[in-house]
Amino acid sequence: MNKPKILVLISVVLLTLIMVGCAAPNSRLSGNDRVLMANDELIRFVYELNQSDLSELYNYAAEHCSKLNKRAEQGTRTCDGNRCEIAYFCEG
């Protein structure tokens, strides 16, 4: 009778850790910078032009791509007023 309760508790704890682990990386970005999309091919950010340091975004992209044994290469960058989007491709 206690086995199902323990399994449910373990499942809830593991799911919570997975959700926190997936959300935690964005907390390292400053201001209103955030990740729009990240996968094995690319990572795309949105940021405010007047507040962001692009080297911080590049370092974040490089870390993301290095986990895939690839390097980050800057792709497209578009701006609309002070809001910009930039993509880095994971290559190699």
C-alpha positions in Angstrom: 0.0 0.0 0.0 2.9 2.4 0.7 4.7 1.5 -2.5 2.4 3.5 -4.8 2.6 6.5 -2.5 6.4 6.5 -2.5 6.5 6.1 -6.3 4.1 9.0 -6.7 6.2 11.1 -4.3 9.4 10.3 -6.2 7.8 11.0 -9.5 6.6 14.4 -8.3 10.0 15.3 -7.0 11.7 14.2 -10.2 9.3 16.2 -12.4 9.8 19.3 -10.2 13.6 19.0 -10.5 13.3 18.6 -14.3 11.0 21.7 -14.6 13.3 23.8 -12.4 16.4 22.6 -14.3 14.8 23.6 -17.7 13.8 27.0 -16.4 16.9 28.0 -14.4 19.2 29.0 -17.3 17.1 32.0 -18.3 17.7 33.4 -14.8 21.3 34.2 -15.7 20.3 36.6 -18.5 20.1 40.2 -17.5 17.2 42.6 -17.7 14.5 41.7 -20.2 16.8 39.4 -22.2 15.3 36.0 -22.7 15.6 32.8 -24.8 12.8 32.5 -27.4 13.8 29.1 -28.7 16.6 26.6 -28.1 17.3 23.3 -29.8 20.1 21.2 -31.3 20.4 23.5 -34.3 20.1 27.1 -32.9 19.3 29.3 -30.0 17.3 32.6 -30.4 17.2 35.5 -28.0 15.1 38.6 -27.6 16.8 41.6 -25.9 16.6 45.4 -25.5 19.1 47.2 -27.7 20.0 49.8 -25.2 20.5 47.5 -22.2 22.1 44.3 -23.4 25.6 43.2 -23.7 25.9 41.0 -26.8 28.9 39.2 -25.4 26.6 37.9 -22.6 24.2 36.5 -25.2 27.1 35.0 -27.2 28.6 33.3 -24.0 25.2 31.9 -23.2 24.8 30.6 -26.8 28.4 29.2 -26.8 27.6 27.3 -23.5 24.4 25.9 -25.0 26.1 24.7 -28.2 29.1 23.3 -26.3 26.8 20.9 -24.5 26.2 19.5 -28.0 29.9 19.4 -28.9 29.3 22.3 -31.4 30.3 25.9 -31.6 28.0 29.0 -31.7 28.0 31.0 -34.9 26.1 34.3 -35.0 23.2 34.2 -37.4 20.5 36.8 -38.2 19.8 39.8 -36.1 16.7 42.0 -36.5 15.6 45.0 -34.5 12.3 46.9 -34.2 12.9 50.0 -32.2 14.8 49.0 -29.0 13.7 45.4 -29.1 16.0 43.0 -31.0 16.2 39.3 -31.8 19.4 37.4 -32.5 20.0 33.8 -33.5 23.1 31.7 -33.0 23.5 28.5 -34.9 25.2 25.4 -33.4 27.7 24.2 -36.0 30.5 21.7 -36.2 
